[in-house]
């Protein structure tokens, strides 16, 4: 099988995931008046995860095109790939944290002992 066809077959599931993320951003924009904090957290979270997916596809494509003549070239390429993967990991972490926070946003007031967290008039505070 041709390399390009194999690459497209490997990328196809991620394209579907990107479509789900775009639908999530559209839903967040539509519902931002009813749930403002959720929308403020979900939109950048989904954008960060989408950037992670697109970046992963770009890195995968970049690694397929690499060719080295010497050991030093391979070492430099490995350093570049490591830095790219670090950035992608950070984007993934940020996206997951924001979406997790969005799950608990706009839930009202949560009281745990003396600690009050949530959308009260005075904000989060200790009593």
N, C-alpha and C positions, 0 to 999 in steps of 0.2 A: 504494500500500500504506500502511496506517496506520503512524504513527510508532512506536507501541507494539510492533507486530508486527516491524518492522524492528529495534527495539532488542532484543527477545527473540531474534531470529535472530542478531544480532551477539554476544549474551551466551552463547548455547547452547554453543559450544566451550569457553568458560572454565568452564562448569558441569561439563563432563566432566573437565576438568583438575582441578577441585576434588575431584571424586569419586576420581580417582587419588591425589591427595594425602591424602585421608582414609584410603584403603586403605593407603598408605605409613605413616601414623601408626599404624594398627592393627597392621600387620606389625612395626613397630619396638617397639611395646608388647609384642607376643607374644614377640618374640625378644630382649627386653632382658636376660634372664638369661644367654643364651649370648654376646651381644655388647653389653656394657653401654656402652662408649664410643660405639659406632656409634649406639645408640638415643638416648644423651644428646645427640648432635649432630644426628641426623636429625629428631627430633621438633621442636625449636625452629626448625630450618631450614625444614621443611615448613610450620610454623605461620606463619613470616615470609613465605614465598612465598604462602601462602593469604591472609594479610592484604593483601599487595600486590595480589593479584587482586581481592579484594573491594573494596579501596580504589579500584582502577582503575575498577571498575564504578560505584562510588559517585560518583567524579569525573566519569565520562562522563555519568551521569544528572544530576548537578548542572549540568554545562555545557549540557545540553539545556534546562534550565529557566531559564537566565539570560536576563534581558532588561535592557537599559540605557536610561536616558533621556538620559544625558549622557556626555561623554567621561570624566569623573572616575569614574563608576560602572564603566565598562569597565576603567579603570586599576586600580581596587581589586580587581575580580574577577580580573584578570590576575595581580595580586600574590598573591591567595589561591590561584589555580590553580598558580602557580609554587612556592609553599611546599608545597602538597599533593603535587605531583609530586616535590619534593625528598625528602619523607618516604617516598613510595612507592619512589623509587630506592634510598634507604638500606635499606629493608626487603628489596628484591630483592637488593641486594648482600650483606646479612647472610645471607639464606637460601642464596644460592649458595655463599658461603664455608663455611657450616656443613655443607652437604651435601657439598661437596668434601672437607672435613676428615673427614667420616664415612666416605668411601670408603677412606681410608687408616687409619682407626682399627681397633684390634684386629687388626692384621696381624702382631704379634710384633715382634721386634727388627730394626731396619735399621741396618747398619753402613756408613758412608761414611768411609773413612780412619780417623781417630782418633775421629770423632763416632759415638756410639751413640744411636739414637732408637728409642723404642718401649717395650714392656711388659716391660722387664727388672725384676729385683727392686729395683734401686737407682734406676730412672728414667732419664731422659735425662741424659747426662753426657759430658764429654770425658775421654779416658784419657791 
